């Protein structure tokens, strides 16, 4: 498809008074349809409605093998425990990669299950930060966990 045809195809998706979120969603749907990545509007809606990884999570996400959802959820539980341990050991910087894995695994499998687990981990991280005088490090990890929760709740 040449640029002119693509632009013409996108016009209906860009017109009208819309909120910023609706405009972004319509542009995403239009791009998927106009480039031929999907055949139906329903497929495009489904793809564009999925939560997106924040930039910090994309950058911190290591390459991991693909595994089943039960394995990913077990890994999520392990990683949430490990995040608290890293804060306890004063290695909060290493928690960013773990938080990115938690977010990625949760988005792909059970986004409704993880916010409750995140609340427990945030409370634990907060407590550890206060107990071991690591408030700055624990606050950064808490912010990452809050962002995961917001992405999954969207």
N, C-alpha and C positions, 0 to 999 in steps of 0.2 A: 504494500500500500504506500503510495507516495504521500508526501507531506500535505498537499492540498486536500486529498481525499480524507486523510486522517483529521485535519482541521475541520472539515465539513461534518464529519461523523461526530466530532466532539461538541459541536455547537449546541445541540439540545441539552447536553449534560451540564453546560456552563451557564445557561441563561436563567434568569429569574432571581428574585431576592431570596437569599438563603443564609442561614447561619454559617459560620466558619466550618463547623463540624459537618454540616449537611453538604456544603460545597466541596469539601475534601472527599467525602464519601461518594458524591455524584461524579467527581472527576476520576476517582479510582474505578468506579463501575464503568464509566465511559471509556477509560483507557483500556480496560480489560476487553470490553466488547469491540472497540474500534481497532485494536491490534490483532484481534482474532485469537487471543489467549484462551477465551472461553466462548462457548457457543450460545449460551442463554444468559439472560439478565439474572436469573435466579443463582446461577453459578457465580457470576460476578458479585452479586450481593453477598453471597456466603463468604467468598474470599476477602472482600473488602470489609466485612464485619468482624473478622478475626482480630484479636488484639495484636498490636505490634510491639516488638521489643524496643525499649528505649535505647538511645545511642550507647550509653555506658554498658548496657547488657550485651549489645552486639559486639562491642569492642572487647569485652572481657570473656566472651563465650569461646571456650576451647573447642577444638574438633573432638566430637565424641561419636562412638558408634551408635547406630540406631537400635533401639531395643523396644520391647513391648511396654504398654502402659503400666501394668503392674510393676515391672522392673523400674520404670521411671518414677513411680510414686514411692517405691522403697528407697530409691536413690534420693528423692526429694526429702524424705524424712531423715535420711543419713546426713544430707547436706545441711539441713536446718540445725541439726545437732552440732555438726562440725563448725558452722558459722559461730555459734555460741562459744565453742571451744577455742576458736581462733581469737575471738575477742578476749577471752580469759587469758590466753597466752600472750596477749599483746601483739598479735599478728593480724589486726583488723584489715589490713590492706589485701590480704589473701582471701578475705571473705567476699570480695567483689566478684571474682570468677565463680564462686560457689552460688552467690545470689543470682548470677546470670543463668547458671544451670537450673536452679530452682524455677526461675521464671519460664525458661524455655520448656522444661519438662511439664510444668503445670499448664501452660498454654496448649500444648499438644495433647494433653490427656484429661486432667480433671481440674479445670480452673475453679470449680465451685468448692472443692475440698481444701484448697491450700490457704485461703485467707484466715481461717481459724487457726491453722498451724502457725502461720506467720505471726498472729497475735501472741501466741505462746512464746515463740522465739524472740519477738521484740521485747517482751517482758523480761525474759531471761537475759538478753543482751543488756537491757537497761540496768537490771540488777547487778550484773557483773561489772558494768562500767562504773557504777557508783561504788561498789565494794572494793574494786582494785584501782580506783582513780584513773580510769580510762574513759572519761566522759566524752572527750572529743572523738576518739576512735569508735566508741559504741554509738555515738550520735550519727556518724556517717553510715554505719551498718544499719541502724534503725531507719534512716532515710531511704536507703536502698530497699529495705524490706517493705516500707510504706509504699514506695513506688510500685513494687511488685503487686502488692495488694490492690492498688488503684488500677493498674493495668488489667488485672484479672476481674475486677469488679465492673469494669467499663462495658 
